[in-house]
Amino acid sequence: MNHSLTRLVVKLFCVTFSGIIFYLPGNPAQALSPPLSSEQLEKDSDLIVEGEALESIRCMEKVESNRCSDVYRYEIPVVIRRVLKGKFKAGEKITVSYLHYDYGKSDCVGDQGPVILPGQEGLFYLRSQSEKVYDAFHWSAVKTTRPGAGFLPKCR
């Protein structure tokens, strides 16, 4: 929502309630970030592939912990079916890394990372972390064509 539209909505709210503004104390609102456009994903990606996630998903580390969530980094191998951008060939394997936000300890809501499970197929927009490790950098960076199965393993 742009700023002028936001001001208009606030003015209409104030007029509607005869100038009385209610304040409800609490936590600031959080929302899911909007999806990135295909153009932005392509621009921000070092590698774009169609592929399939394989078995052996691993929790690498707890990245962050706050009152709302615990954030974990997972890695999963992906076999490349087709390359749309980048240096790999069909049949090669890469490791895809992604963040998972676990809100189980609170009633907070907020951003999510993509969840990639074994058997999942789709289009992966990725950024290079190292030679064969790539990061799914936004929740909209994975366009699923066939869902995976199973659960994320617990982090220790």
Secondary structure as UniProt FT lines:
FT   HELIX           3..16
FT   TURN            17..19
FT   HELIX           38..44
FT   STRAND          47..53
FT   STRAND          58..65
FT   STRAND          70..85
FT   TURN            90..91
FT   STRAND          93..102
FT   TURN            104..105
FT   TURN            118..119
FT   STRAND          121..128
FT   STRAND          133..135
FT   HELIX           139..141
FT   STRAND          142..146
//
